[in-house]
Amino acid sequence: MKSILKNVALSSLLSTSAVMAQADSGASEEKWDFALAPLYLWSTGMSGSSTMGDKTSPINIEFKDALDNMDSAFTIHFEANKGKWGILADYMHIGLAPEAEMDGQSVAIDVTNNIYEVAGIYRPGEQEDLELLFGGRWLDFKQGVDMGEGKNTLVDDSWFDAYLGARYIWNVSKNGKFMFRGDVGAGESNLVWNSSILFDYRVHDNISLLTGYRWLDYDYDKGEGDDYFSYDVRYEGPVFAANFNW
């Protein structure tokens, strides 16, 4: 299953540019539409655990406390569409410094996540309300744990997963629409799934405001014994963004 998803997504991404180039030559009357959401806010809570060797660190940060635990953040989302085809790219950097309990003692955790995502978009219908997604997501993860007495354990790992999904767009008014998205994938992770519910309201010809909620869940492990590492964590929280369209 992992191999199938990974190969399908990679081959699809490579072929998307060629297909879209053909669409350019065959449908010159259609124009490109672009959307950019710079510095969108995903107030990300985290729940789950991270295990290094025989030491497990529970991770439990409610999204209302995310800003208090945040060290750094940078996000950007971009989409380009023409006719039935499109592409999206997303980057999120978030650094958190929560406290947790490990072996009955309080420890300081330093967590840094860099999540890169690229996907192709295909609209099979004439109404353009359903979009099929095929892409990949790369997570670069760093974690330090201060267990006292100068003892620090550091994880510096990254992994790639391919995914397939869909997005449904429900236009409820001239300026407002709901967007429901879900995707599931695997690769180097055992399983990763992502879903979101967003409401987009256009306040200007070229500007819309987005709000909603997003979930991203990872189940990943590798190694054995002292080299064993697992990351079983769900990110979730409300999303707020200004979206620029042209």
C-alpha positions as CSV (number, residue, x, y, z in Angstrom):
1,M,0.0,0.0,0.0
2,K,2.8,2.4,0.9
3,S,4.6,1.7,-2.3
4,I,1.5,2.1,-4.4
5,L,0.6,5.4,-2.9
6,K,4.1,6.7,-3.2
7,N,4.6,5.7,-6.8
8,V,1.1,6.9,-7.8
9,A,1.7,10.4,-6.3
10,L,5.2,10.8,-7.6
11,S,4.4,9.7,-11.1
12,S,1.2,11.9,-11.1
13,L,3.2,15.0,-9.9
14,L,5.7,14.5,-12.7
15,S,3.1,14.1,-15.3
16,T,1.0,17.1,-14.1
17,S,3.2,19.7,-15.7
18,A,3.2,17.9,-19.0
19,V,-0.6,17.6,-19.0
20,M,-1.0,21.2,-18.0
21,A,1.3,22.3,-20.8
22,Q,-0.9,20.4,-23.3
23,A,-3.9,22.1,-21.8
24,D,-2.2,25.5,-22.5
25,S,-1.8,24.7,-26.2
26,G,-5.3,23.2,-26.5
27,A,-7.3,25.7,-24.4
28,S,-5.8,29.1,-25.0
29,E,-9.0,30.8,-24.0
30,E,-8.6,29.7,-20.4
31,K,-6.5,31.7,-18.1
32,W,-4.5,30.9,-15.0
33,D,-5.9,31.7,-11.6
34,F,-3.6,32.1,-8.7
35,A,-4.1,32.3,-4.9
36,L,-1.6,33.0,-2.2
37,A,-2.1,32.9,1.6
38,P,1.1,34.2,3.2
39,L,1.6,33.8,6.9
40,Y,-1.7,32.0,7.5
41,L,-2.3,31.1,11.2
42,W,-2.9,27.5,12.2
43,S,-3.2,27.5,16.0
44,T,-1.8,24.0,16.2
45,G,-2.4,21.9,19.2
46,M,-0.6,18.5,19.5
47,S,-1.6,15.3,21.2
48,G,0.1,12.0,21.3
49,S,3.6,10.8,22.2
50,S,7.2,10.5,21.0
51,T,9.4,7.6,21.9
52,M,13.2,7.5,21.8
53,G,14.7,4.2,22.8
54,D,12.8,3.2,25.9
55,K,11.8,6.8,26.9
56,T,8.4,8.0,25.9
57,S,7.4,11.7,26.1
58,P,3.7,12.4,26.1
59,I,2.9,15.4,24.0
60,N,-0.3,17.3,24.9
61,I,-0.7,20.9,23.8
62,E,-4.2,22.3,23.4
63,F,-4.5,24.7,20.6
64,K,-5.5,27.5,23.0
65,D,-2.1,27.1,24.6
66,A,-0.2,26.8,21.3
67,L,0.7,30.5,21.1
68,D,2.1,30.4,24.7
69,N,4.3,27.5,23.8
70,M,5.4,28.8,20.4
71,D,9.0,29.8,19.7
72,S,8.7,30.5,16.0
73,A,6.3,30.1,13.1
74,F,6.2,30.7,9.4
75,T,3.5,29.5,6.9
76,I,2.6,30.0,3.3
77,H,0.1,28.4,0.9
78,F,0.0,28.8,-2.9
79,E,-2.3,27.5,-5.6
80,A,-2.3,27.8,-9.4
81,N,-5.3,26.6,-11.5
82,K,-6.2,26.5,-15.2
83,G,-9.2,24.6,-16.5
84,K,-9.4,21.1,-15.0
85,W,-5.8,21.1,-13.7
86,G,-3.9,22.8,-11.0
87,I,-1.2,22.6,-8.4
88,L,-0.8,23.5,-4.8
89,A,2.2,24.1,-2.5
90,D,2.3,24.5,1.2
91,Y,5.0,25.1,3.7
92,M,4.7,25.3,7.5
93,H,7.4,25.9,10.1
94,I,6.5,25.8,13.7
95,G,8.7,25.7,16.8
96,L,7.2,24.7,20.2
97,A,8.7,24.6,23.7
98,P,6.2,22.7,25.9
99,E,6.8,20.9,29.1
100,A,5.8,17.2,29.6
101,E,6.0,14.4,32.2
102,M,8.6,11.6,31.6
103,D,9.3,8.8,34.1
104,G,7.5,10.9,36.7
105,Q,9.5,14.0,36.3
106,S,8.9,17.3,34.5
107,V,11.0,17.8,31.3
108,A,11.4,20.6,28.8
109,I,10.8,19.6,25.2
110,D,12.0,21.6,22.2
111,V,10.0,20.6,19.1
112,T,10.6,22.0,15.6
113,N,8.5,20.9,12.6
114,N,9.0,21.8,9.0
115,I,6.2,20.4,6.8
116,Y,6.5,20.7,3.0
117,E,3.6,19.7,0.7
118,V,3.1,19.7,-3.1
119,A,0.1,18.3,-4.9
120,G,-1.6,18.1,-8.3
121,I,-5.2,19.0,-8.6
122,Y,-7.7,17.5,-11.1
123,R,-11.4,18.5,-11.6
124,P,-13.3,15.6,-13.2
125,G,-16.7,17.4,-13.5
126,E,-18.0,20.4,-15.3
127,Q,-19.1,22.3,-12.2
128,E,-15.6,22.4,-10.7
129,D,-17.0,21.6,-7.2
130,L,-15.0,18.4,-6.8
131,E,-11.2,18.3,-6.9
132,L,-9.0,15.2,-6.8
133,L,-5.7,15.6,-5.1
134,F,-2.5,13.6,-5.5
135,G,0.7,14.6,-3.9
136,G,3.4,14.2,-1.3
137,R,4.2,15.6,2.2
138,W,7.6,15.8,3.7
139,L,8.1,16.3,7.5
140,D,11.4,17.5,8.9
141,F,11.3,16.9,12.7
142,K,13.6,17.9,15.5
143,Q,13.1,17.2,19.2
144,G,15.3,17.9,22.1
145,V,14.5,16.8,25.7
146,D,16.1,18.3,28.8
147,M,16.0,15.6,31.5
148,G,18.1,17.6,34.0
149,E,21.7,17.1,35.0
150,G,22.7,18.3,31.5
151,K,21.3,15.2,29.9
152,N,19.7,15.9,26.5
153,T,18.3,13.5,24.0
154,L,18.0,14.8,20.4
155,V,16.0,13.5,17.5
156,D,16.7,14.9,14.0
157,D,14.7,12.9,11.5
158,S,12.6,13.5,8.3
159,W,10.3,11.4,6.2
160,F,8.2,11.5,3.1
161,D,4.7,10.2,2.4
162,A,2.6,10.2,-0.7
163,Y,-1.2,10.8,-0.5
164,L,-4.4,10.7,-2.4
165,G,-7.4,12.8,-1.5
166,A,-10.3,15.1,-2.5
167,R,-11.6,18.5,-1.9
168,Y,-15.3,19.5,-2.2
169,I,-16.3,23.1,-2.7
170,W,-19.8,24.2,-1.7
171,N,-20.8,27.7,-2.9
172,V,-23.4,29.0,-0.4
173,S,-23.5,32.5,-1.7
174,K,-22.0,34.8,-4.3
175,N,-19.1,35.6,-2.0
176,G,-19.0,32.7,0.4
177,K,-18.0,29.0,0.0
178,F,-17.2,26.0,2.2
179,M,-14.2,23.8,1.3
180,F,-14.1,20.2,2.7
181,R,-10.8,18.4,2.3
182,G,-9.5,15.0,3.2
183,D,-6.5,12.9,2.2
184,V,-4.8,9.7,3.4
185,G,-1.3,8.5,2.7
186,A,1.7,6.4,3.6
187,G,5.3,5.9,2.6
188,E,7.9,6.1,5.3
189,S,5.1,6.7,7.8
190,N,2.8,3.8,8.7
191,L,-0.2,6.1,8.0
192,V,-0.8,9.8,7.7
193,W,-4.2,11.5,7.3
194,N,-5.2,15.1,6.9
195,S,-8.6,16.8,6.8
196,S,-10.0,20.3,7.0
197,I,-13.2,22.3,6.9
198,L,-12.7,25.9,5.8
199,F,-15.1,28.8,5.0
200,D,-13.9,31.3,2.4
201,Y,-15.6,34.7,2.2
202,R,-14.5,37.2,-0.5
203,V,-14.3,40.7,0.9
204,H,-12.8,42.3,-2.3
205,D,-12.4,41.3,-5.9
206,N,-8.9,40.0,-5.1
207,I,-9.0,39.3,-1.3
208,S,-10.9,36.7,0.7
209,L,-10.8,35.7,4.4
210,L,-10.5,32.1,5.4
211,T,-11.4,30.4,8.7
212,G,-12.0,26.9,9.7
213,Y,-10.4,23.9,11.4
214,R,-7.7,21.4,10.4
215,W,-6.4,18.0,11.5
216,L,-3.1,16.3,10.6
217,D,-2.3,12.9,12.1
218,Y,1.0,11.0,11.9
219,D,1.9,7.4,12.8
220,Y,5.6,6.9,12.2
221,D,8.3,4.6,13.7
222,K,11.7,3.2,12.8
223,G,14.7,1.4,14.3
224,E,15.1,-1.0,17.2
225,G,16.4,-1.0,20.8
226,D,18.3,2.2,21.7
227,D,17.8,3.5,18.1
228,Y,14.0,3.1,18.2
229,F,12.0,6.2,17.4
230,S,8.3,6.6,17.1
231,Y,6.1,9.6,16.5
232,D,2.4,9.1,17.0
233,V,1.0,12.7,17.1
234,R,-2.1,14.5,15.9
235,Y,-1.9,18.2,15.1
236,E,-5.2,20.1,15.2
237,G,-6.6,23.6,15.6
238,P,-8.4,26.5,14.0
239,V,-7.1,28.2,10.8
240,F,-7.2,31.9,10.0
241,A,-5.9,33.4,6.7
242,A,-6.1,36.2,4.2
243,N,-6.1,34.8,0.7
244,F,-5.0,37.0,-2.2
245,N,-6.4,36.0,-5.6
246,W,-5.4,37.2,-9.1
